[in-house]
Amino acid sequence: MSMSASEAPGETGLAEPARVHAVRTVPLDALTARELETWHRLREANPALDSPYFHPGFAQAVQASGRQVSVAVGRDRAGEIRALLPHHRDRSLIRPAGWPAADFQGPVLAPGTHFPPLGLLADGVRGFAFDHLVEDCTDFEPWIESRRPSPFLDVSGGLDGYLGRASRSGKDNMGQARRRAAKAERTHGTVRFVADSTDHEVLERVIELKRAQYAATGAKDYFSAPDRHELMSGLLRTRGTSFAGVLSTLHAGEKLLAAHFGIRSGSVLHWWFPVYDPEFSNLAPGWMLLRELTIAAPALGITRIDLGRGDDEYKRRAKTGETLVCQGIVTRSSARQTLRRARDSVVETAKSSALGPGLRKIVRGLRNLNR
């Protein structure tokens, strides 16, 4: 089999790393079958990209929901595709496809491939903003401003396997969830768990509960944009183990205690939109749901549940490990980077201040500034 120049062995006899030489942006729906096949092949060759966010099915679902997705296609000097990065354009700024709910981001490429981030800044694009970039993207290092943990549960072996790896707090909460499930059954009726539901009415209830949660906490309502609702519906209709939406529900009698809507690819499930009915908050139904999902993991073919970036207490207690995701912006403007760092410094100061509760509105406003 012939090799391109970037693959040919050097004097040491070792293959040189692949290197992207040129980047060209095309509409997602203009990709050929061969280019999509290359996307799958590159992703499968890189264990760091096993999250469903890197599957072309996610970008395609976002596009089908009504949001235009473009793809930066990187090729080596021989013209071979070495990287693909799906994204949205907002005037002079581009962001990863699915933003602001894409919990893992970065170019799809084989391990060791060199990607030129500044190659994204063409045709009037002045910045590529990211907030969940996988840490393996070392070429982006000059533009990384911060790193934050993204916890996960190793659920290989189901509940027994998880308990063997969990922290003391994780074990205690799973034990309490078992006892609370028994209490819920005595009080409200038979407890029923459905690991992979296709009930669109339940999905509507999940969105309703999530929007109520946003309103109660003052968080920006993700579902205020109509395309986000359509994205969830489209993902629920997507079936299969390669890529699919997954709706899990927990009932006691006729009451929906908790539910979760996420996405999966292969053996990885991303914990995306968990909700519970506040009426049953004393039962900690979120833990009950997570316990049932952990029990069901082997039958579903799931070995890892990614919880996504965040410092929620339940994530700290439940996790068996974590990865790091990066925040920053690729730009040629040093002034823009300075402004962002100043903003982030104010946000972190407000969060740690004793006046924190009174500063939440200010913090949210700063976070919503054009990144």
C-alpha positions, -999 to +999 in steps of 0.1 A: +000+000+000+014+034-009+019+061+016+015+099+014+045+121+021+032+128+056+031+091+064+065+081+049+091+068+074+118+092+082+155+084+087+147+069+121+123+044+105+094+058+125+063+073+107+061+110+111+029+124+126+002+134+102+000+171+097-029+193+084-016+216+057-047+234+045-082+239+060-113+245+039-149+250+052-179+233+036-215+229+045-222+197+064-247+185+039-221+189+011-198+162+026-195+132+004-200+096+015-163+091+014-157+122+036-183+109+061-166+075+060-133+092+068-149+110+097-159+077+112-125+062+106-106+090+122-128+090+152-126+053+157-088+055+156-088+080+185-100+068+220-102+104+232-131+110+208-155+082+219-180+107+232-212+108+211-206+145+205-178+136+180-201+112+161-213+128+128-248+118+139-248+146+164-238+173+139-264+159+115-291+160+142-282+196+150-284+205+113-318+187+109-331+208+139-327+240+118-292+252+127-267+255+099-236+234+105-204+238+085-173+216+087-137+227+086-120+200+066-082+197+071-060+180+045-024+171+043-001+181+015-011+150-005-048+160-003-058+133+023-084+143+049-067+145+083-092+164+104-128+176+105-144+201+128-181+208+127-192+243+138-216+272+136-208+306+124-221+338+142-209+368+122-171+368+127-171+341+154-174+303+150-183+278+178-185+240+180-216+224+165-243+220+191-231+249+212-240+259+239-249+223+248-219+205+233-201+191+263-171+178+244-155+197+215-125+196+192-114+184+158-119+148+148-085+135+139-062+105+145-039+106+176-008+127+171-021+146+141-011+182+140-039+207+134-033+244+128-060+263+148-053+296+131-063+278+098-099+282+111-096+320+108-104+326+072-131+342+051-138+368+077-137+345+107-119+363+136-122+338+164-130+301+173-145+301+208-146+268+227-157+259+263-154+221+264-123+214+243-108+179+250-074+183+265-058+161+240-059+189+214-024+201+222-021+224+192-047+247+209-025+252+240-016+289+232-053+298+233-065+278+263-075+301+292-087+276+318-094+239+324-123+224+343-131+188+353-157+167+335-167+138+358-177+104+347-189+070+361-171+038+351-201+015+351-185-016+335-198-045+354-230-027+364-238-017+399-213-041+415-185-029+393-194+007+400-195+002+438-160-014+436-147+019+421-169+045+438-160+068+466-174+063+501-199+090+493-209+074+460-215+041+477-235+057+505-258+076+481-264+045+460-274+026+492-297+054+502-313+054+467-321+017+472-339+024+505-357+055+491-369+034+461-385+010+486-401+039+504-414+054+472-430+021+463-447+018+497-460+054+495-468+060+458-470+026+441-449+002+421-415+017+410-409+012+373-377+021+355-375+022+317-339+025+305-346+034+268-380+049+262-393+062+229-423+081+245-424+116+231-450+127+257-425+119+284-398+139+266-422+168+266-425+165+303-387+164+307-384+196+288-412+212+309-395+202+341-361+214+328-375+248+319-391+251+353-357+243+368-341+271+347-367+296+359-363+286+395-325+290+395-323+320+372-303+301+346-307+309+309-335+288+294-318+265+268-351+255+254-363+290+247-350+286+212-374+264+191-346+245+173-335+230+207-369+214+211-367+200+176-332+187+183-344+166+213-373+152+193-350+143+164-325+126+187-352+106+203-362+093+169-326+083+162-321+046+172-291+023+172-259+016+191-236+036+169-255+068+178-288+075+194-309+096+218-316+078+251-346+087+273-347+070+307-376+073+331-385+064+367-421+062+379-438+053+412-473+043+404-485+069+378-461+096+390-429+104+371-403+108+398-373+115+375-361+112+340-330+118+319-325+125+282-290+120+268-271+107+238-250+076+233-224+062+210-211+027+213-204+021+250-205+057+261-237+075+274-236+112+279-257+124+309-273+155+293-306+166+307-315+150+340-347+162+357-369+153+387-403+164+399-397+188+429-427+173+446-406+142+453-373+160+462-373+144+496-367+110+479-336+123+460-351+107+428-321+118+407-299+093+427-326+066+423-326+071+385-288+071+383-287+038+403-312+021+380-292+033+350-260+019+365-277-015+371-290-015+335-257-005+319-244-040+310-277-048+292-275-015+273-238-021+264-228+010+284-194+010+302-191+048+309-216+076+318-201+110+312-217+135+335-204+166+318-185+196+331-198+211+363-193+213+401-227+199+411-225+181+444-240+149+431-214+148+403-186+151+429-201+123+450-210+100+421-179+101+399-153+074+397-130+097+376-128+128+356-112+143+325-104+179+318-120+202+292-106+235+282-120+270+277-106+297+254-107+313+220-084+310+189-078+345+178-051+367+164-063+396+186-043+399+219-068+426+230-097+402+227-078+375+248-071+401+275-107+412+277-119+376+280-093+369+308-105+400+327-141+389+324-133+354+336-114+368+365-144+389+376-167+359+372-144+337+394-141+364+420-178+369+422-184+331+426-160+329+455-171+361+472-191+361+504-215+383+484-219+355+458-257+351+460-262+388+453-238+387+424-253+358+405-272+381+381-240+399+373-221+367+367-248+353+344-246+386+324-208+383+321-210+347+310-235+356+283-213+382+267-202+373+232-172+350+237 
